[in-house]
Amino acid sequence: MAVGLSSSSESLLRWRLRFVSLFLLTVTSLVVGRLTYLQVVQGPILADKAREQQQQETPPTLARYPISDRRGTLLALDRPVFNLFAHPIQFSEPPEEIAAQVAPLLDVPVSGLEEQLRVAPTGIPIAYDVTESVASQIRNLYLDGLEFNQSWQRIYPQQELMAGIIGYVDREHQGQAGLEFSQNEFFQAPPEQPVLSSDALGQWLPELAPEDPQLLTQGYGIRLSLDSRLQRTARQSLRQQLQKFNAKRGTVIVLNSQTGAILSLVSEPSYNPTHYYRADPALFRNWAISDLYEPGSTFKPINTAIALELRGITPTTVLPDEGRITVGGWPVQNNDFSQVGGRGSLSISQILSYSSNVAMVHMMNRIPARHYYRYLDRLGLNKPIGSDLPFETAAQLKPARQFIDYPIEPATTSFGQGFSLTPLHLAQLLGTIANGGELVVPYTVEGLYDHQGRLKQPLKRPQPRRVFSTSTSRYVLNMMGDVVRSGTGKGAQIPGYRLGGKTGTAQKAIGGTYSNQRITSFAAIFPLESPRYVVLTVVDEPQGDDAYGSTVAIPVVKSVLESLITIEGIPPSHPEELRRSPPQTPSP
């Protein structure tokens, strides 16, 4: 039997249906309104926020240009690597199990890694400079709580060979020594993309992350004036002499006297810049650029040029050499006085050939001390030379008043003692003799080149400035030729060629007083007829009674010059000396 609804029940039902319909309509309207607001009104703002969260600016030091020598030999380049961090708070496995899986891939002890994983709940640095291959193997373990951050590692293929010049970069890819430091900004490649997309952990998305440094540098690279072959020869020869004489350290500098280009700058001992953290920090300063020393007799050609310029002497002047004299109450004598005594009257050329200290004192005593001092200052002996290398140290002269008022000061300066300068500064000054009297600033960075070898951005360099006349530099150059032909530099002779040179053996000042230790050196200008190169070798604290510039430094310079002749294809000026008699036919 059907039971009908009363009129009041039907009314209640209809009211409920209307209420539900109205409620659903209201909710739907609110949702549609909210979506419309988010899509239309807030849409652009929310899109910008999402973009900011998903993308990040690439750091300005993302990559550095590769560096090569003047022949294209790679000296430094970037490669992508990864740094591994652990967040134990996110581990889904015990630390010992994670350590057991990861340690073999990192080639570290399991126990040590496990101990690392327990030091903090998050942000533990586990390994730096992990290769892409190893990073991929660790990722494939699918372990929670491990994070890789991509970075760049600077590789130096020539290892210790160029460390003293190029330097190194730290983990933040910032230069800390050498050219990497002094030219830090110039060596950085600007990012091709200002921003890159990243995942929720802040890592660049793989398909967008720059994996090939060449893409970042766009094929550009830094080219230096250095020559790896010459550098290798110089280093090998220097190391032999350092070992033979048990010396503390040494340097070899090869300078193009016309341009200032440094072709070689060896500084021993050296270090591997790829593994700089294992090296003695004292090696990060190139002592040929940063450390001062008293040059001794290798400075005599510069003093001779000053005396000629100030008309204290002429090329034909003759000066006495008593072997030993007293200046201002201080004794001054020749190095070989006990063997040969005084040599009597000497020409200017003979003074250099015999390396007479006493005659040099007489020479510089012919010009007022204040004029002498002013000329030394004009040569830049009170300021850095301004090369593109870092940590230059300015030469040190005595205060002007002391130099002028005390006769012993100009006397000791006349034979290269009582003041100090860096080896590179001395090479620069000797370059004026080879360059017709013009002073050039040494440099190593030729500029930024594209992949076709075209110069795109050079470094600015100071213009040469004249400090000696052409005639003065030629006079002194010929005198240096006599030093090699018949004086203390005879050991540097190379058949078929002519060169000028000057030896140096100076007492070393330690703690303000002169010791029995020596600094030996030899400087050569080559070729004598049309000079282009200055080669300087300085060896610090060689041991032995026979340790002199002629025995310690000359063999290094000669070896470097012979290599330079081969590399540059320099023809002999006296080819007749190279002709040999035809072999004799043996008698039957």
Secondary structure, 3 states (H helix, E strand, C coil): CCCCCCHHHHHHHHHHHHHHHHHHHHHHHHHHHHHHHHHHHCHHHHHHHHHHHHEEECCCCCEECCEECCCCCEEEEEEEEEEEEECHHHCCCCHHHHHHHHHHHHCCCHHHHHHHCCCCCCCEEEEEEECHHHHHHHHCCCCCCEEEEEEEEEECCCHHHHHHHHCEECCCCCEEEHHHHHCCCCCEECCCCCEEEECCCCCECCCCCCCCHHHHHCCCEEEECCCHHHHHHHHHHHHHHHHHCCCCEEEEEEEECCCCEEEEEEEECCCCHHHHHHCCHHHHCCHHHHCCECCHHHHHHHHHHHHHHCCCCCCCCEEEECCEEEECCEEEECCCHHHHCCCEEEEHHHHHHHCCHHHHHHHHCCCCHHHHHHHHHHCCCCCCCCCCCCCCCCCECCCHHHHHHCCHHHHHHHCCCCCEECHHHHHHHHHHHHCCCEECCCECEEEEECCCCCEEECCCCCCCEECCCHHHHHHHHHHHHHHHHHCCCHHHCCCCCCCEEEEEEEEEEECCEEEEEEEEEEEEEECCCCCCEEEEEEEECCCCCCCCHHHHHHHHHHHHHHHHHHHHCCCCCCHHHCCCCCCCCCCC
